[in-house]
Amino acid sequence: MATRRTTTKPPKNISPAPAVCSPCNGSGMVAATVRVGRKRRPVGQQDGLCLNCLGSGLAPDA
C-alpha cells in the first residue's frame, strides 16, 4: 500500500487589524481640563475631538 502524502494548506492572507490611536484608545475623544479664574484653577473636564486621529480612532501612521 502506498504511503499517504499530506500537504499543508497555504496560509490565507489575513489583513492585520487597524492600529488603534494611542492618545484616545480608539474612541476618538479625549478629555480636556477646563480651567477658570485668574489663578487658572482646574474645575472639571470636557470631551474634545482627538487631534491625533481627528476622531476616527485609527492611528494615522498605520
N, C-alpha and C positions, 0 to 999 in steps of 0.2 A: 504494500500500500504506500502511495506517495505521501511525503510529508506535506502538511498543510501550511502554506505561507500566509501570514497575516501582515497586512500593511497598515500603517497608521495614517489616519486622515490628516491632511494638511491643516494647520490652524487657520481658523477664519479670521479675516481682517476685521477686528473689532476696534472701532474708533474709541479713543480714551474719553472719559467723561470730561466735560469742560471744567477748566480750573475755576475755583471759587475765589472771589475777590477777598483779600485778607482784611482790609480795614472794616468792611461791613459784614463779613462772613456770609456773603451771598444774599443778604436781604435787600441791598440797595439803599438802605437807610442807615445813617449814623447819628449818634446823639451829640448835640452841641450844647455846651454850657451857656446858660443865659446869665449875664452879669448886669447888675443895676446899681445906681447910686454913684456918688462921687468917688468912693473908695473901690468901686467895681467889685462889690461882693457877689458871690455866686448865689442865685436864687433857685434855679432849677435847671432842667434840661428840656430841649425840644428836639424833635426829629428833623433831620435835614437830608437832602439828597447826597449820596456818596459821590465825591468829586473824582475819585479814582476810577470808578467804573461807570459813572453817570447814571446810576440807578439800575443798571442791567443785572448786577450781581455776578458777572463773569469777569475774570481777571483780564485786563487789557493786553498783557504781554503774551498770553497763551494763544 
